[in-house]
């Protein structure tokens, strides 16, 4: 269903910002769903794409209280100065009510609709 999001990333139709922590989580999830070799290859692919920027997170905002582990994505987004975070995780909904720092939230379906036109 959301495979086109990955395909558009490979086609370099949008920018992705990742930190070491975010990359590690991506690799862990892919490994759980496939195997370690595929996960390693996807991680290396992400690092090789010109439209993927690796950022260093120097400040932890702790904006999400319900699941502190989700903060790695928000902190990465802030450090990378991104336009929005894409997530279907309900814990991220708190971002809609936080006035500073502003982190716009978009569901995967909304993002898919936006990138289909690219």
N, C-alpha and C positions, 0 to 999 in steps of 0.2 A: 504494500500500500504506500509506504513512504520511500521506497527505493528511488524514485525520481529525485528526491532531495540529494541523495548520494551521487546519483548520475550527474546532476547539474554541478555539484562540487567538482567532480572529475573533469567536467567540461569547462571548468573555471568561470562559471556564470555568476558566482558570488564569492565573497571573502569569508573565511572562517578564522576565528581567533582561538587558539588553544594554549593552555599552560601545561607544564609537566604533569600536574595532578589530573587535569582533564584528559590528557592523552592516555595516562595510565588507566583511568576509568573506562575510556573507550576500549582499550585493549583488553581489559578484564572482561567486559561485557561481551565483546566479540568472541573471546576465547570460550566463555561459557556456552555460547550459542553455536560455535563451530569447533575449532581446535586451536592449539597454541600457534601452529605455523601460519594459519590464515590470519589470526589476530596480529601476529608480528608483521606480516606482509602489509596488512591494512595500516598499521602504525607507521611503517616505513613509507608507504604511499602518501599518507597525510603529510608527513614531514618533507616529502619531495615536491609537493605541489606549490607552485608560486603564489596561489591564492590562499594559502594557509599560513597564517602568521603565528609564530610562537612568542608568547609574552611571558614576562616575569611578573608574578604577583608580589608586591611589596607590602600591601596593606590588606588586612582581613576585616571586611565590613560587618560580617555576622548579621546580615539582614534577614535571613531565614532562620527562625527559631525552632520550627517544628522538625527539621531534619538538617542538622548542622553540616552534614556531608554535601548537601546541595549548594552550600555557599561557595564551593570551589568554582562553580560555573558562573555565579554572579560576580565574584571577585575577578575572575578572568575577563569577563565582559567589561567591567569597569576599567581594569588595567589596559584593555585593548581599545577602549573608546568606541565600542560597537554601537550600532543603532538599536539592536534588540537582542533578547535571548529567546531561543525557540525551545519550548518545553510543553509537554502535556502533564507534567507532574503538578498536582494541586498545591504542593507546598510553595511553588513559585508565585501563586496568586497574590501573596502578600506584597509583591513588588508593585502591584497596581495602586496600592495605597501609600507607598513610601514616597515622600516628596523630595528627599535628597539622600543619596545620589539617585537620580532618575535612571531606572533601568526598565525599558519598555519590554513587555512580554508578548510573545506571539505563539499561538499553538502551532503544532506541526501541520495541521490542515490549512491554517491561514498562510503559513509560509509556503506550503506546496502550491496554493493558489497563486501566490505572488510570483514564484519562480517559474511557473509553467509558461509564463509569457516571455521568458528570457530566451 
